Amino acid sequence: MNDLYDIKIEKHKSYLEHIFEPIDSNLKLDLDQKKVVVSSDKFAMVIAGAGCGKTTTMSAKVKFLIECEKVLPSDILVISYTNQAVNELKQQLHQRFQCPILISTFHHYAYHLVKQSLEDSITVFTKGEELVCDYYLSTVQNYPERKQELLILLKYYFSTDLLFKTSIYMQCMKEYFFSCGKKKYLEDNYRHEWAQFVDNYGLSIKYYAYHNQTHTHFFCMLKLGTDEIYIDYIDLPSSFYKKIQFSHEVKKRKHQAEIYHFHYLVIEKGDAIEEKIINYCQENHIVMPRVPSWESFCTSTQKSTLKLLFRDLYQFILLWKRRGWTEHDFDYRINNNPNLSLKNQEVLKTIKKLYQYYQYYLQNNHQVDFEDMIHLATQRLKENDITLPKYIIVDEYQDISYDRFLFLKTMVEKGNAKVTVVGDDWQSIYSFAGSDIQLFTQFSRTFSSEKQEPQIFRIQKTYRNSQELIDIAGAFIMKNKKQIQKKLVSTKRLENPIFLVYYRSLKDKLKKLISILNKIYKTNPNDKVLLLSRFHHDISFIKNSKLFSVNQEHILYHNYPHMHIDFMTIHAAKGLGYDQVVILNNEDGIYGFPSFKESQPFLKLVFNSTQEELLNEERRLFYVALTRTKNYVYLLVSKENPSIFIEELKNENVSHLRL
């Protein structure tokens, strides 16, 4: 097979050498890329490492098909996942290469296939969150049972066995947050007191989080008007020395709360919750609102909490459909899953009623949502003879979900098309959105024919990272047992490209970040710098500093106002490259890195991810973070509580940078 590619490459040698000359004479294809460009395999997978030029390869392949293989542009379809990726491909292929092919997202192409068969009156539905909100709030007077349904979902969504939803560093907390310790102790001793407290003051959500060092120290936030109370719940130890240790910890945490202008209250095990809070509020002139619970529940004080719930319920419906499931699958999963708890069964039965209403609303109003479009397009392909493209190229295939896979496979089979999928399993980071990494790693099983087995290509020459960095990052990611082995190579050499920068406190963390930025600017003031984090709120520690101004993604550093600094989460930065990268939060804990927080509690009712699978995805996310840099990456690390990923990097002889 390699001889066949070599012959074809030699035949088109001059063309391939000069393919980019009209737009960039410095841009050249390497041998691996050329093999992908000239291949004519029925099924082909291109495993493209970070920074290896997959967009360049796809563009060259399309141009080659049109100009050398004489394929009609109308017979070529390029599919990607996001509008941003589609726009980048359009700029490359339409504007620079003048290749008038169809470039689309899955949803837009599905709509393209079904719109002719849909009635003219049918429209695309895009207001799912508003519909969920109306179901539970606007119609509750006519359907009082929906109040109970909503309370069941709230209890589940914010139940004490969920990990805490936010952190002390977030300043955007708009709701009442309260917790009183371990779940069992709460349920056994405070159930009735809590219920009364909720009824009296309109509180309807419960949180807890353990202190990530002692595992017995719990905290929460309680917001009353403009006052925010940082509450510690402590189960005091019997040991005298541990009591001293706790005393020191409480002083430190009180100081931390004061920095952010929070009140601070300690509740010890056995204290009367309501009495303790009321007394504290009276002493500090804090007004506790006393309103009927359901009315307060529906007022603006609760809107952001409800918005979170309604958003995630809507996402649950979309994910349910993305798995190819229907209304009947609720009953099947409820009745045929022995591991499903009674509480989860109750929640699924409750969501089923919402799902039925959602589907009824769409049908009654002649609307379809985006997931329906994928399903309808697949069905239309199966039932009708439709003119389809002969060549399909799929970008970011590691993000494929099951419904999109069925759609693609049906397109290939019905159109007898050749398909090339491009992606990198090392960068599969969207399982929470329905992507299934096994559809990528098992491509040879899912796409094959009697006449021809799928061909696997690797483009492994990276044009972004240094060899030293990709060696470290590659060894790190391969600790995931089921990742595809690959050996990336680079002509760039850079000694010690990863630095560990330790801090002991928030103040010290800010000081170290400033030192890193000063160092970068003095070395090369034109470098573009990316501050990366696992969560949006990781940037909050600089917001109170007079040296910085934060405007969405852009960070203004007042010492060097012309310095280009952006801030993004790692998910948002995927596919991008910067001169220098700083990863902000490398500590252990729920909101550390890796994180095991439940960003969407309903997900576990759709996916049965193990702790190992969750860790594997976090590892891939860390790999994506490391490989955004063209030069150096600086890791801000908690000295007292470092991430387990940092401990792994130490074994790869990563440098220590002391600032």
C-alpha positions in Angstrom: 0.0 0.0 0.0 2.9 2.4 0.8 4.3 1.7 -2.6 1.0 2.8 -4.2 1.1 6.1 -2.2 4.8 6.6 -3.2 4.0 6.1 -6.8 1.1 8.6 -6.7 3.2 11.1 -4.8 6.0 10.9 -7.3 3.5 11.3 -10.2 2.2 14.5 -8.7 5.5 15.6 -7.2 5.6 19.1 -8.7 2.0 19.8 -7.9 2.3 18.8 -4.3 5.5 20.8 -3.8 3.9 24.0 -5.1 0.3 23.4 -4.0 0.4 26.3 -1.5 2.6 28.7 -3.6 -0.3 31.0 -4.5 -1.1 31.7 -0.9 2.1 31.0 1.1 5.3 29.8 -0.6 6.8 28.8 2.8 4.0 26.3 3.5 5.0 22.8 2.5 3.5 19.3 2.9 5.5 16.7 4.7 5.5 13.0 3.5 2.8 11.9 5.9 0.5 14.7 4.8 1.1 13.9 1.1 0.0 10.3 1.7 -3.3 11.6 3.1 -3.7 14.0 0.2 -3.3 11.4 -2.6 -5.1 8.5 -0.9 -8.2 7.2 -2.5 -9.2 4.7 0.2 -12.9 4.0 0.8 -12.5 4.5 4.6 -9.6 6.5 6.0 -8.7 7.8 9.4 -6.1 10.5 9.9 -4.7 10.7 13.4 -3.4 14.2 13.6 -1.4 15.2 16.7 -1.6 18.7 18.3 -0.2 21.3 16.0 0.5 18.9 13.1 -1.4 20.8 10.4 -4.7 18.9 10.0 -6.4 21.9 8.5 -3.6 22.3 6.0 -3.8 18.6 5.2 -7.6 18.7 4.7 -7.4 21.8 2.5 -4.7 20.2 0.3 -6.7 17.0 -0.1 -9.8 18.9 -1.2 -7.7 21.0 -3.7 -6.0 17.7 -5.0 -9.4 16.0 -5.5 -10.7 18.9 -7.6 -7.6 19.7 -9.6 -5.9 16.3 -10.0 -8.7 13.7 -9.5 -11.2 15.9 -11.4 -13.8 15.5 -8.7 -16.7 17.9 -9.0 -16.8 20.4 -6.1 -20.5 19.5 -5.6 -19.4 15.9 -4.9 -17.3 17.0 -1.9 -18.6 17.7 1.7 -16.4 18.8 4.6 -18.1 18.6 8.0 -16.9 20.0 11.3 -18.5 20.6 14.7 -18.6 24.3 15.4 -19.4 27.4 13.4 -16.0 28.7 14.3 -14.2 25.7 12.7 -16.4 25.8 9.7 -15.6 29.5 9.2 -11.9 28.8 9.4 -12.2 26.1 6.8 -14.3 28.3 4.5 -11.7 31.0 4.7 -9.0 28.5 3.7 -10.9 26.6 1.0 -13.4 29.2 -0.3 -11.4 32.4 -0.1 -7.8 31.3 -0.4 -8.1 28.2 -2.5 -11.2 29.1 -4.4 -12.7 25.6 -3.9 -16.5 26.1 -4.0 -17.3 22.9 -1.9 -19.9 22.5 0.8 -18.5 23.1 4.3 -21.0 22.6 7.1 -21.7 21.6 10.7 -23.6 18.3 11.2 -26.7 20.2 12.1 -26.7 22.5 9.1 -26.1 19.7 6.7 -28.9 17.6 8.4 -31.2 20.6 8.0 -30.1 20.9 4.4 -31.3 17.3 3.8 -34.6 17.5 5.6 -35.9 21.0 4.8 -37.3 19.9 1.5 -39.4 17.2 3.1 -40.6 19.4 6.0 -43.7 21.4 5.8 -43.2 25.1 5.1 -44.7 25.9 8.4 -42.2 23.9 10.4 -39.4 26.0 12.1 -36.3 25.3 14.0 -36.8 25.4 17.8 -34.0 27.2 19.8 -35.7 28.2 23.1 -35.4 25.0 25.1 -34.4 26.6 28.4 -37.4 29.0 28.2 -39.7 26.1 27.5 -38.4 24.2 30.6 -38.9 27.3 32.7 -42.5 27.8 31.4 -43.3 24.2 32.2 -42.3 24.5 35.8 -43.2 28.1 36.7 -45.7 29.6 34.3 -48.1 26.6 34.3 -47.8 25.7 38.0 -51.1 27.4 38.9 -53.0 25.1 36.5 -50.8 22.0 37.2 -49.9 22.2 40.9 -48.2 18.7 40.7 -45.4 20.4 38.8 -44.4 22.2 41.9 -43.6 18.8 43.5 -41.8 17.7 40.4 -39.6 20.8 40.5 -38.8 20.3 44.2 -37.8 16.7 43.4 -35.4 17.9 40.8 -34.0 20.7 43.0 -33.4 18.3 45.8 -31.5 16.0 43.5 -29.7 18.8 41.7 -28.5 20.5 44.9 -28.5 17.5 47.2 -25.9 17.0 49.9 -24.3 14.1 48.1 -23.3 16.3 45.2 -20.0 18.1 45.2 -20.1 21.8 46.0 -21.1 23.9 43.0 -18.7 26.8 43.4 -15.7 28.0 45.4 -14.8 30.6 47.9 -13.0 32.5 45.2 -16.1 33.1 43.1 -17.7 36.5 43.6 -20.7 35.9 41.4 -22.7 33.9 43.9 -26.2 35.2 43.8 -28.1 32.7 45.8 -28.5 31.3 49.3 -26.0 28.6 49.8 -26.0 26.6 53.0 -24.6 23.4 54.4 -24.2 21.7 57.7 -21.7 18.9 57.3 -21.7 15.3 56.4 -24.7 13.9 54.6 -25.4 11.2 57.1 -25.2 13.6 60.1 -27.4 16.1 58.3 -30.0 13.5 57.4 -30.1 12.0 60.8 -30.0 15.1 62.9 -31.0 18.1 60.9 -33.6 16.9 58.5 -36.6 18.6 60.2 -34.7 21.6 61.3 -33.5 22.2 57.8 -37.0 21.8 56.4 -38.3 24.4 58.8 -35.4 26.7 58.0 -36.1 26.4 54.3 -39.8 27.1 54.8 -39.2 30.1 57.0 -36.6 31.9 54.8 -37.2 30.7 51.3 -34.1 28.6 51.1 -34.4 25.7 48.7 -30.9 24.4 48.0 -28.3 22.5 50.0 -24.6 22.3 49.4 -21.6 20.7 51.0 -17.9 20.4 50.4 -15.2 18.8 52.4 -11.9 20.5 53.1 -9.5 19.0 50.7 -6.8 18.5 53.3 -8.6 17.4 56.5 -11.6 15.8 54.8 -13.7 16.8 57.9 -14.0 20.5 57.4 -17.0 21.8 55.6 -17.9 25.2 54.2 -20.6 27.0 52.3 -21.8 30.5 51.3 -25.0 32.1 52.6 -26.0 35.3 50.8 -28.6 37.6 52.4 -29.1 40.8 50.4 -25.7 42.4 49.9 -24.2 40.5 52.8 -22.3 37.2 52.2 -21.5 34.9 55.0 -18.7 32.3 54.7 -19.8 29.5 56.9 -17.5 26.8 58.3 -19.0 23.7 59.8 -16.5 21.9 62.0 -16.7 18.5 63.6 -14.1 19.3 66.3 -11.6 16.4 66.9 -10.9 15.1 70.4 -7.2 15.3 70.1 -5.7 18.4 71.8 -3.0 18.8 69.1 -5.6 18.5 66.3 -7.8 21.2 68.1 -4.8 23.5 67.9 -4.4 22.6 64.2 -8.0 23.4 63.6 -7.8 26.6 65.5 -4.9 27.7 63.2 -6.9 26.6 60.2 -10.0 28.6 61.2 -7.9 31.8 61.7 -6.4 31.3 58.2 -9.8 30.8 56.7 -11.3 33.7 58.5 -8.6 35.9 57.1 -9.2 34.5 53.7 -12.9 35.4 54.0 -12.1 38.9 55.1 -9.9 39.5 52.1 -13.0 39.1 50.0 -15.2 41.1 52.3 -17.2 38.1 53.5 -18.6 37.7 56.9 -17.3 34.6 58.7 -19.2 32.2 60.9 -18.2 28.9 62.5 -20.9 26.3 63.2 -19.8 23.4 65.4 -21.3 20.0 65.3 -24.4 20.0 67.6 -25.1 23.7 67.2 -28.7 24.8 66.4 -28.4 26.0 62.8 -31.2 28.6 62.8 -30.4 30.0 66.2 -26.7 30.3 65.3 -27.3 32.1 62.0 -30.0 34.4 63.4 -27.8 35.4 66.4 -24.9 36.1 64.0 -27.1 38.2 61.7 -28.5 40.2 64.6 -25.0 40.9 66.0 -23.8 42.0 62.5 -26.9 43.9 61.5 -27.7 41.5 58.7 -31.4 41.3 57.7 -32.7 37.9 57.1 -35.7 38.0 54.7 -38.8 36.2 56.0 -41.0 35.3 53.0 -43.1 32.3 52.0 -40.9 29.7 50.5 -42.7 29.2 47.2 -43.1 32.9 46.4 -39.5 33.6 47.2 -38.6 30.5 45.2 -40.1 32.2 42.1 -38.7 35.6 42.6 -35.5 37.1 41.3 -33.5 36.0 44.2 -33.8 32.4 42.9 -33.7 33.1 39.2 -30.0 32.3 38.6 -30.3 29.0 40.5 -33.3 28.0 38.5 -31.6 29.1 35.3 -28.8 26.6 36.1 -31.3 23.9 36.7 -33.4 24.6 33.6 -30.2 24.9 31.5 -29.0 21.5 32.6 -32.5 19.9 32.2 -32.6 21.1 28.6 -29.1 19.8 28.0 -30.2 16.5 29.5 -33.0 16.3 26.9 -30.5 17.0 24.1 -28.0 14.4 25.4 -30.8 11.9 25.7 -31.6 12.4 22.0 -27.9 12.5 21.1 -27.6 8.9 22.4 -30.4 7.9 20.0 -32.9 7.4 22.8 -36.6 8.2 22.8 -39.4 8.4 25.3 -39.6 4.6 25.6 -36.0 4.4 26.8 -37.0 6.1 30.0 -39.0 3.1 31.0 -36.4 0.7 29.8 -33.6 2.4 31.8 -35.8 2.7 34.9 -36.9 -1.0 34.8 -33.8 -2.7 33.5 -31.0 -1.1 35.4 -30.4 -2.9 38.8 -27.8 -0.3 39.8 -30.2 2.6 39.5 -31.2 3.8 43.0 -34.8 4.6 44.0 -33.9 8.3 44.1 -32.5 8.2 40.5 -35.6 6.2 39.4 -37.8 9.0 40.8 -35.8 11.7 39.1 -35.9 9.9 35.7 -39.7 9.4 36.0 -39.9 13.2 36.7 -37.8 14.1 33.8 -39.8 11.8 31.5 -42.8 14.0 32.1 -40.8 17.1 31.1 -39.5 15.2 28.0 -43.1 14.3 27.0 -44.2 17.9 27.3 -41.1 19.1 25.4 -41.9 16.7 22.5 -45.6 17.5 22.6 -44.8 21.2 22.4 -42.6 20.7 19.3 -45.1 18.6 17.5 -48.0 20.9 18.4 -46.2 24.0 17.3 -44.7 22.4 14.1 -41.1 22.8 15.3 -37.9 20.6 15.4 -34.8 21.1 17.5 -31.2 20.5 16.4 -31.1 16.9 17.6 -34.3 16.1 15.8 -32.7 17.3 12.6 -29.9 14.7 12.9 -32.5 12.0 13.6 -34.9 13.1 10.8 -32.0 13.4 8.3 -30.9 9.9 9.1 -34.4 8.6 8.7 -34.9 10.4 5.4 -31.6 9.0 4.1 -32.8 5.5 4.9 -36.2 5.9 3.3 -35.4 8.0 0.2 -33.1 8.1 -2.7 -31.2 11.4 -2.3 -28.2 12.8 -4.2 -25.3 12.7 -1.8 -21.6 13.7 -2.0 -19.1 11.1 -3.1 -16.3 12.4 -0.8 -16.9 13.2 2.8 -14.2 14.7 5.1 -15.0 14.9 8.8 -13.0 17.3 11.0 -12.6 16.8 14.8 -13.8 13.2 14.6 -12.7 12.5 18.2 -15.8 14.5 19.2 -18.3 12.3 17.4 -21.5 11.4 19.2 -23.6 8.3 18.6 -26.4 10.1 16.7 -23.9 11.9 14.4 -22.0 8.7 13.8 -25.3 7.0 12.7 -26.0 10.0 10.4 -22.5 9.8 8.9 -22.5 6.1 8.4 -25.9 6.2 6.7 -24.7 9.0 4.4 -21.7 6.9 3.5 -23.7 3.7 2.9 -26.5 5.4 0.9 -24.2 7.5 -1.2 -21.5 4.9 -1.6 -19.2 7.7 -0.5 -15.5 7.7 0.4 -15.0 9.0 3.9 -11.9 10.5 5.6 -12.1 11.3 9.3 -9.5 13.5 10.9 -8.9 13.9 14.6 -6.8 13.1 17.7 -8.0 10.9 20.5 -5.4 12.6 22.8 -7.6 15.7 22.5 -11.0 14.1 23.1 -12.5 16.4 25.9 -16.2 16.6 25.2 -17.7 13.5 26.7 -20.0 15.8 28.8 -21.5 16.9 25.4 -22.1 13.4 24.2 -18.9 12.5 22.4 -17.8 8.9 22.5 -14.0 8.4 22.2 -14.5 4.7 21.4 -16.1 5.6 18.0 -12.7 7.1 17.2 -10.4 4.5 18.7 -12.5 1.7 17.1 -12.9 3.3 13.7 -11.6 0.1 12.0 -14.6 -1.8 13.5 -17.2 0.8 12.8 -16.2 1.5 9.2 -15.2 -1.4 7.0 -16.2 -3.4 4.0 -15.6 -6.8 2.5 -13.5 -5.3 -0.2 -11.4 -2.9 1.8 -10.3 -2.4 5.3 -10.0 1.2 6.7 -6.6 2.8 6.2 -5.1 4.5 9.2 -2.7 7.5 8.6 -0.7 9.4 11.1 0.5 13.0 10.6 3.0 13.3 13.5 5.2 16.3 12.6 4.1 19.2 14.9 4.7 22.7 13.8 3.8 24.3 17.1 5.6 22.6 20.0 9.2 21.8 20.7 10.4 18.2 20.7 11.1 18.5 24.4 7.6 19.5 25.2 5.8 16.9 23.1 8.1 14.2 24.6 6.9 15.1 28.1 3.3 15.6 27.1 3.2 12.4 25.1 4.6 10.4 28.0 2.0 12.0 30.2 -1.0 11.2 28.0 0.0 7.6 27.5 -0.7 6.9 31.1 -4.2 6.5 29.8 -4.2 2.9 28.8 -6.6 3.0 25.8 -5.1 6.0 24.0 -3.7 5.3 20.5 0.1 5.2 20.5 1.8 7.9 18.4 5.2 9.5 18.3 5.1 13.2 17.5 8.3 14.8 16.1 9.3 18.5 15.8 12.3 20.3 14.3 12.0 22.9 17.1 14.3 22.5 20.1 13.7 24.2 23.4 15.5 23.2 26.6 13.2 23.1 29.6 9.9 24.2 28.0 7.8 23.5 31.1 8.3 25.4 34.4 6.7 24.7 37.7 6.2 27.9 39.7 5.1 27.3 43.3 3.0 29.5 45.5 1.9 29.3 49.1 -1.1 31.7 49.2 -3.4 33.7 46.9 -1.2 36.8 47.5 1.9 34.8 46.6 0.1 33.3 43.6 -0.6 36.8 42.2 3.0 37.8 42.9 4.3 34.8 41.0 2.0 35.4 38.0 3.2 39.0 37.8 6.8 37.8 37.9 6.1 35.4 35.0 4.5 38.1 32.9 7.3 40.5 33.6 9.8 37.9 32.5 8.0 37.2 29.3 7.6 40.8 28.4 11.2 41.6 29.1 12.3 38.7 26.9 9.9 39.3 24.0 7.3 42.1 24.4 5.4 41.0 21.3 4.7 37.5 22.5 1.0 36.6 22.8 0.3 35.1 26.2 -2.6 32.8 27.1 -3.7 32.4 30.7 -5.4 29.0 30.9 -7.6 27.4 33.5 -9.8 24.5 34.2 -12.7 26.8 35.3 -13.8 30.3 34.6 -13.5 31.4 38.2 -9.8 30.5 38.4 -9.1 34.1 37.1 -10.9 35.7 40.1 -7.7 36.0 42.1 -6.4 38.8 39.9 -9.7 40.7 39.7 -9.1 42.5 43.0 -5.6 43.6 41.9 -5.2 47.1 40.8 -2.6 45.9 38.3 -5.1 44.1 36.1 -8.3 44.8 34.3 -10.4 41.9 33.0 -12.6 42.4 29.9 -14.1 39.0 29.0 -11.2 37.1 27.4 -8.8 40.0 27.4 -6.5 40.8 30.3 -5.0 44.3 30.6 -1.8 44.3 32.6 -1.3 47.9 33.6 2.4 47.6 34.0 2.7 46.7 30.3 -0.6 47.9 28.7 0.5 46.9 25.2 1.2 43.3 26.3 -1.2 40.8 24.6 -2.8 38.6 27.3 -5.9 36.5 26.9 -7.7 34.3 29.4 -9.6 31.1 28.4 -10.8 27.9 29.8 -9.0 24.9 28.3 -12.1 23.7 26.5 -12.4 27.1 24.8 -8.7 27.2 23.8 -8.7 23.9 22.0 -7.2 24.3 18.6 -5.5 27.5 19.4 -1.8 28.3 19.8 0.0 31.1 21.7 3.6 32.1 22.1 3.5 31.5 25.9 1.0 29.8 28.1 0.4 30.0 31.9 -1.8 27.4 33.5 -3.3 29.0 36.6 -4.7 26.3 38.9 -2.7 23.2 39.4 -3.8 22.0 42.8 -5.7 19.1 44.2 -9.3 19.3 45.1 -12.9 19.4 43.7 -12.1 22.6 41.8 -8.5 21.7 41.1 -7.0 19.9 38.2 -7.9 17.1 37.8 -11.4 18.0 38.8 -14.2 15.5 39.7 -16.9 18.0 40.3 -20.3 17.3 38.9 -20.8 20.2 36.4 -24.0 18.6 35.3 -25.5 16.3 37.9 -28.0 14.8 35.4 -25.2 13.5 33.2 -24.8 10.4 35.3 -28.3 9.4 34.4 -27.2 9.3 30.8 -23.6 8.2 31.0 -22.1 5.6 33.4 -18.6 7.0 33.5 -16.2 5.3 35.9 -13.7 7.3 38.0 -11.0 6.0 35.7 -12.8 7.3 32.6 -13.3 10.7 34.3 -9.6 10.8 35.2 -8.6 9.8 31.6 -10.6 12.8 30.2 -9.0 15.2 32.8 -5.6 13.9 31.6 -6.5 14.6 28.0 -7.6 18.1 29.0 -4.3 18.7 30.7 -2.5 17.5 27.6 -4.5 20.0 25.5 -3.4 22.7 28.0 0.2 21.8 27.7 0.2 21.8 23.9 -1.3 25.3 23.4 2.2 26.9 23.6 4.6 27.5 20.8 7.4 28.0 23.3 7.1 27.8 27.1 4.3 26.8 29.5 4.3 27.9 33.1 2.4 26.0 35.7 1.3 27.8 38.8 1.3 25.1 41.5 0.0 25.1 45.1 3.0 24.3 47.3 0.8 22.9 50.0 -1.6 21.0 47.8 -0.2 20.2 44.3 -2.1 18.4 41.6 -1.4 14.7 41.1 -0.6 15.7 37.5 2.2 17.8 38.7 3.6 14.9 40.6 3.5 12.9 37.4 5.3 15.6 35.5 8.1 15.7 38.1 8.9 12.2 37.0 9.5 13.5 33.5 12.3 15.8 34.8 10.3 19.0 34.4 12.2 22.1 35.4 11.5 24.1 38.5 11.5 27.8 38.0 11.9 29.8 41.1 10.6 33.4 40.8 
